[in-house]
Amino acid sequence: MKSLIGDVVLAALVTLVGIVGTLGADRWTATAHRPVDAIGVGLVAATGLVLVLRRRQPVATLLVAAALTSTYLVLDYTYGPILLALMIAVYSAARHRPPATSAPTALAALLMLLVHIFTSGALPGLFGVIPGSAWVVVPFAVGLVVRLQREAAARARAETLRQRVDDERLRIAQEVHDVVGHGLAAIKMQADVALHVLPKKPEQAEVALEAISRTSSDALEELRATLAVVRRTASQGPTPGLARLDDLRKRMGEAGVQVQLATTGEPRELPASVDLTGYRILQESLTNVLRHSGDKRASVTLDYAADALVITVTNPLTGSPGDSGGLGIPGMRQRVAALGGEFAAGPTGDGRFEVHARLPIEGHP
């Protein structure tokens, strides 16, 4: 609706300028020409008014404007603002229609416009083709450039949107991997314990099965919270964060991993992204200890520095190091990189495996 109102205003303005300018040009032009009469004024007015359709019917608008302009010039009226209306019509066709459609239309308009060159006494024949062509070629080139720029901008916006969607899907996939991977690793370890002690110590098997039940419930709650983001609904489960570190240590203890925790600095409320990333790093690191380390012991250090949260997880280097070939360490590295932090994971010189992450806190460089 706004575009139609704008076209109506433009058409009325061009028509008014065209009539007034044409009458003025007729009065002040010294060269011989046909005096502007009612027919001339009508042709100028019609050429301006047809611009009302320049966006809805740009091809028809250009052809009508070219025919009217050509008739005006063939009748030997003075050059004037009627050419302004023609240029707007050419620009509109190039701007609002693809080149496969607008180029042939502009060529047809040019041929109609050049008719007066061969019927006029001024600049006859080929001498008038170049300046006469400029009235079509220049606005067509401008309209085409604007169209190509708008199309490129639209493609860039679409690509940006697609990239955001892909990033969100990757983030959700990483969340699901961390939740499910941690839960299944703990459940497998507890199930192995239950199967091992069931024949001789059924009471210990019952303890392991209860731990499996709790671990699976926690994992399902986290999974529901993660998938709620996709459904755009409010999460009913607790939000993963360092406040749930005690629950994580308890689950790992039930699975057979002894976790020693040390905290330096003053614990404080962290930005949600830092809090979640810190929790996921601890969860994935301890899950790797459960999966790959023969010595189920891990030391966790949380350092609340002024400008960052520094996380260090170490464990004796027995069994396969880390999660070689898996998604855990690359996933942790991507999480930390997304926050602009630093990440390292690998064996140390004293026979241990260490995961080290520095997560910058918002508001600090």
N, C-alpha and C positions, 0 to 999 in steps of 0.2 A: 504493500500500500504506500509506504514511504517513497519507494522508487517511482511509482506512478505519479505521485504528487510532485516529486522533483522533476520528472519529465514534463509534466504540464507547465510548471513554472518556467523551466528552461525554454520550452517551445514558445510560450507567451513572450518571454523576454527577447528571444531571438527574432520573433516576428515583429515586435515593436521596434527593435533596433534596425531590423531589415527595412521596414517601411520608412522610418525616419531617415536612416542613412541613405537609402536609395533616392528619396526625394532631394536630400541635400546634395548627393553626388550628381544628380541630374541638373541641379541648379548651378553648381560650381564647375562642372566639367567643361573644358573648352573645346574638346574634340567633337566632331560631328557624330551624332547618334540620334536614334529615335527618341523623342521625348517620352518620358515615363507617363503613361496614362493609366486608366483603370485596369487594363489587361496586365500591364507591367506590375502594378501594385498587387493585383490578385495573384500573380505568379510568385512574387516575393512572399506574400502572406501564406500561400499554400505550402511553399517550401519550408517555411518556419514551423507551421502548425503540424506538419507531418512528423516532426520530431517527437511528438507525443508517443509514437509507437516505436521509438528507436531501440528500446530494450526488449520489448515483447515481440516485435517483428522487424529486426534490424535489416534483413535482406530486402524486404518489401519497401521499408523506409528509404533505403539507399537508392533503389531503382526508381522510385517515385521522385525523390529529391533530385536525382540526376536528370530525369526526363524533364522536370519542370525547369531546372537550371539551364539545360541545353536549349529548351524552347525560348527562355528569356534571352539568352545570348544570341541565338539565331535570329530573333526578332530585332536584334541590334540595339537593345537597351544598354545603358551604360553599365560598366562593371561596378559592382557594389556589394553590400553585405549579404546578398543571396548566396555568395560563395562561402560565407561563414556557415550557413545552414548545411550546405553540401559537405563541407569538411567535417562537421559534427556527425553527419550521417555516415560518412566513410569511416571515421574513427569508431563509431558505435558498432558497425558491422564487423570490423576487425577485432574489436574488444569482446564482443558477445557471441561470435560464431567462430568455429574452427577454421583454419586457413583453407582447408579443402572446400569450404563453402564461401567464405568471405573473399578469397582471392579472385575467383571467377566473377563474382558480383562486382568487385571493385574494378576489374578489367572492363566489364560491360559498362559501368558508369563512366569510366575514362573514355571509352569510345564514343559514348553519347556526348560527353562534354567537349570532345575534340571536333565535333561536327561543325561548330561555329568557326573553328580555325580556317576551314576551307571555304566558308561562305562570307567571311569578314574581310575587310580591306586592310585591317591592321595585322601585321606579322602573318602574312598569308602562308599557307602550306606548312612545310616542315619547320620553318623558323619559329612557328608558334607552338609546336608540339611540346618542347621541353618545358617552357614556363607554364603551359596549360596543364601538363601532366602533374606538375608539382601540387596542384590543388587536390589531387587524389592520392598521389604516392606518399606525400609527407604525412597526412593524417592516418593513412593506412599503416605506415611503418610505426607510428606512435601507438596506435591501437593494438597492433600485433605485439609490440614489446611489452605493453602493459598486461596483455593477456598472458604472455609467457611468464612474466614475473609473478602474476597472481597464481598461475598453475604451479610454478615452482614452489611458491610459499605454501600452497595447499598441500603439495606432496610432502614438504618438510614437516608441516603440522601433523599430517597423517603418519609419517614415519616416527615422529616424536611420540605420538599417542601409542603407536604399535610398540615402540621400545618400552614405554612405561608399562604397557600391559604385559609384555614379555618379562620385564624386571619384576613385576608383581607376581607373576606366575612362578618365576624362579625363586622369589623370596618365600612364597607359600610352599613350594616343593622342598626348599631347604628346611623350613620349619617342620614339615611333615617328616622329612628324613630324620631330623634330630629327635623328634618325639618318638616316632616308631622305632628307630634304631636303638635308642636308649632303653625303651621299654622292653623290646624283644630280647635284647642282650641280657638284661636283668632277669627276665622271666626264664630264659633258657638256662642261665646259671642256677637259678633256684629250682627249676624242674630237674636238672641233673642231680642236684643235691637230694631232692625228694626221692628220685628213683634209686639213688645209691643207698640211702638209709632206710627205705621202706621195708625191706625184708627183716631187718634186725632191730631198727629203732623207729617204729611207726609214729611215735610221738614227735620226733624231730621232723619226720616227713610232713606231719600236720602243720608244724611251724613254717616249713618251706612253702607249703601250699597256701597258707594264709598270707605269706609275703607275696606270692604270685598274685593273689587276689587283689591286694592293696596296690601293687605295682601296676597291674593291668587297669585298675580303676583310675589311678593317677594319670596314666598314659592316655586313657580315653578322654578324661577331662581336658587335658592339654590339647589333644587332637580336635575335640569339639571347639575349643577356643580358637584354634588356628583356622579351622574350616569355617567358622562363623564370619571371618573376614571376607571369605569368598561370597558367602550368602548375604553379607552386609546386615547381619543381625547382631544383637548384643550378645556377648559371650556370658554364659552362665558359670563357667568354670573360673578358677583363680588365674590371674594373669601371671605367666612365668616371669620370675625376677629373682634378684639376690635375696629377697625376703623369704624365699622358699628354699634357701640353701640347706637349712636343717633337714627339710623333707628329702632333699636330694641325697644328703649324707646318710640319712636313715635307710633309704632304698638301696643305696650302694652297700651299706653295711649288711643289710639282709641278703644281698646278692653275694657277699663274701669279700668286698673291697673295704679295707680299713682306710678311712680318710682322716688325715690330720690337718686341721685348719688353723691358720695364723692370720691375724689381721693387724695391719699397721695403719697409722693415721686415724682420723676421726670418721667413722662411718656416717654417711649422710644420704639424703634422698638424691637419686641420680636421674638424669633425663631418661625417659622411657626407652629410647633406642639403646642407650648405653647399658641400662639395667637388663634389658632382654638379651643383648649380645653377650654381656658378661655371664649371664646364667647359661646360655647355650654353649659358650666355650667351656665352662666347667662341666656341663652335662656331657658334651661330646668327649672331652678329655678323659673323664672318669669312665665313660663307656668304653673308650679305647683301652684303658687299663684293664677293665673287666674282660674284654675280648682277647687281648693280645699278650698281656703280661702274665708270666708264670707266678710272679710274686705280687699278690693282690694287696699292695700298699701304695698309697699316694699321699703326697704333701701338697696342700693348697695354700697359697699366700695371696691375700688381697691387700693391696697398698692403695689407700685413699690419698693420693697426692693432691696438691692444690689445683692442678690443671688436668688431671687424668686419673683413671682407675687402671692400676697395673695388676694383672693376673698372672700368677706363675703356678703351674702344676707340674710336679716331678714325680717319677716313680722309678724303681729299680729296672734296669734294662735287661729283662729276661724275656725269652720268647721273641716273637716278631716285633720289630720296632714300629710303634705308631699303628697306622691303618694303611700301610702301603698299598696303593692301587684303589683305595676306597674314596669316599666322598667327604669323610669327616674333616681331615686337615684342610683340603682345598676349600671346603665350605666355611670353616672357621676363618681362613685367610680372607675370603671374600667378605665375610661379615665385618671384619676389622677394617679392611680397606674401604668399605662403604662409609665408615665413620671417619676416615682419614687417619687411622691409627697405625700401629706397627705390630707385626706378628712374626713369630719365629717358632719352629718346632723341629726337634731333632735330638740326637744323642749328645750328651755332654762328655767332658773328659774324665769324669769320675764314675762312669758306668751307670749313668741314669739317663732317662728320656725326659726332656723338658718341653713344655708348651708355655710360651711367653707372649702375652698380649698387652699392649698399651692402648687404652681407649680414651681419646680426648673427651673432656667434658665441655659441653656447650658453654659459650661465654668466655672461653680461654683459648689462646692461640695454640 
